[in-house]
Amino acid sequence: MTLTITLPDRIEQQLEQAATVHQLSVEEVAISLLDGALMSDLRGPSPEEVVAGIRALPANPQGVRPASGSLGDALRAVPGNPDFDLAAWQAEWAAVEAEMKSITRANDIAEGRM
């Protein structure tokens, strides 16, 4: 595709300087710049840009509830679960950890790390 664009002198000089620095033609520099700009538009914002946009939003007062007491007190006041068996839970967790260790070892052997 052939496209003719009339550029301001300032941009023409910048393109010529970039072409000299990168040892490219002015057309190659312009194509590279346009390609990069168009691709960044297609990709959308980066995760960092999204987070920065969220952080820049003003606080929503409807999303804030004032404290109604101490979190520590509330957690201490929660009744225990009478059906919870600590010994059984610890035995089950030990079995899970043993299985994870076995899988990791098998993967290490299969992938030549052992």
C-alpha positions as CSV (number, residue, x, y, z in Angstrom):
1,M,0.0,0.0,0.0
2,T,1.3,3.4,-0.9
3,L,0.3,6.3,1.4
4,T,1.4,9.9,1.2
5,I,1.4,11.9,4.4
6,T,2.4,15.5,4.8
7,L,4.3,15.8,8.1
8,P,5.3,18.8,10.1
9,D,9.0,19.8,9.7
10,R,9.6,18.8,13.4
11,I,8.4,15.3,12.8
12,E,10.3,15.0,9.6
13,Q,13.5,16.0,11.3
14,Q,12.9,13.5,14.1
15,L,12.3,10.7,11.6
16,E,15.5,11.6,9.7
17,Q,17.5,11.6,13.0
18,A,16.0,8.2,14.0
19,A,16.8,6.8,10.6
20,T,20.4,7.9,10.9
21,V,20.8,6.6,14.4
22,H,19.3,3.2,13.5
23,Q,20.8,3.0,10.0
24,L,17.4,2.6,8.4
25,S,15.5,4.5,5.8
26,V,13.0,7.2,6.9
27,E,10.2,5.0,5.5
28,E,11.4,2.0,7.6
29,V,11.4,4.1,10.8
30,A,7.9,5.4,10.0
31,I,6.6,1.9,9.4
32,S,8.2,0.6,12.6
33,L,6.7,3.4,14.6
34,L,3.2,2.9,13.1
35,D,3.4,-0.8,13.5
36,G,4.3,-0.5,17.2
37,A,1.6,2.1,17.9
38,L,-1.1,0.0,16.1
39,M,0.0,-3.2,17.8
40,S,-0.1,-1.6,21.3
41,D,-3.6,-0.4,20.6
42,L,-4.7,-4.0,19.6
43,R,-3.1,-5.5,22.7
44,G,-4.9,-3.3,25.0
45,P,-3.7,-2.1,28.4
46,S,-1.1,-4.0,30.3
47,P,-2.0,-5.3,33.8
48,E,0.1,-2.5,35.3
49,E,-1.9,0.1,33.4
50,V,-5.2,-1.5,34.5
51,V,-4.1,-1.5,38.1
52,A,-2.9,2.2,37.8
53,G,-6.4,3.1,36.4
54,I,-8.1,1.4,39.2
55,R,-5.9,3.1,41.8
56,A,-6.7,6.4,40.1
57,L,-10.4,6.0,40.7
58,P,-11.9,7.9,43.6
59,A,-13.1,6.0,46.6
60,N,-16.7,4.9,46.5
61,P,-18.3,5.8,49.8
62,Q,-21.0,3.2,49.3
63,G,-18.4,0.5,49.3
64,V,-17.1,1.5,52.7
65,R,-18.7,0.4,55.9
66,P,-17.5,1.9,59.2
67,A,-16.1,-0.5,61.8
68,S,-18.7,-1.8,64.2
69,G,-16.3,-3.5,66.6
70,S,-12.9,-5.2,67.0
71,L,-12.1,-7.9,64.4
72,G,-10.0,-9.7,67.0
73,D,-13.0,-9.8,69.4
74,A,-15.3,-11.0,66.6
75,L,-12.9,-13.8,65.6
76,R,-12.5,-14.9,69.2
77,A,-16.2,-14.9,69.8
78,V,-16.9,-17.3,66.9
79,P,-18.1,-20.6,68.4
80,G,-15.9,-23.6,67.7
81,N,-17.1,-26.4,65.4
82,P,-18.0,-29.3,67.6
83,D,-17.7,-31.7,64.6
84,F,-14.1,-30.6,63.9
85,D,-11.6,-33.4,64.8
86,L,-8.1,-31.8,64.9
87,A,-6.3,-35.2,65.0
88,A,-8.2,-36.5,61.9
89,W,-7.5,-33.2,60.1
90,Q,-3.8,-33.4,60.8
91,A,-3.7,-37.1,59.7
92,E,-5.5,-36.1,56.4
93,W,-3.2,-33.2,55.9
94,A,-0.1,-35.4,56.5
95,A,-1.4,-37.8,53.8
96,V,-1.9,-34.9,51.3
97,E,1.6,-33.6,51.9
98,A,3.0,-37.1,51.5
99,E,1.1,-37.5,48.2
100,M,2.4,-34.1,47.0
101,K,6.0,-35.1,47.9
102,S,5.6,-38.4,46.0
103,I,4.2,-36.6,42.9
104,T,7.1,-34.0,43.0
105,R,9.7,-36.8,43.4
106,A,8.1,-38.7,40.4
107,N,8.1,-35.6,38.3
108,D,11.8,-34.9,39.3
109,I,12.8,-38.4,38.2
110,A,10.8,-38.2,35.0
111,E,12.3,-34.8,34.1
112,G,15.8,-35.9,34.9
113,R,16.3,-33.7,38.0
114,M,17.2,-36.7,40.2
